[in-house]
Amino acid sequence: MKRATVIGLIIAAIFAGFLLWSTMSAQRVDCQACVEFNGGRNCAKVSGNNEVEALRAAVSTACGPVASGMNESIACQNRPPVSKQCSAR
């Protein structure tokens, strides 16, 4: 292999490692939330930077399968979850 190719591969590996590390280190809280809407129930587990962000994302994700359309999605997300559990990493 040429020296330039080896150097390029090393730089790419370092960059990929940095991206992986920065993505994983930012996720500090895990939250699981369950919602009930229109007779359906769904749960989702999400990671986030803080509890508020992670819980909001978990509720939004859980509402996806039980809500149909934008109006129902918003209505579902505005309801408090029937259960929630968050833990710091």
Secondary structure by P-SEA (a helix, b strand, c coil): ccaaaaaaaaaaaaaaaaaaaaaaaaccbbbbbbbbcccbbbbbbbccccaaaaaaaaaaaaaccccccaaaaaaaaaccccbbbbbcc
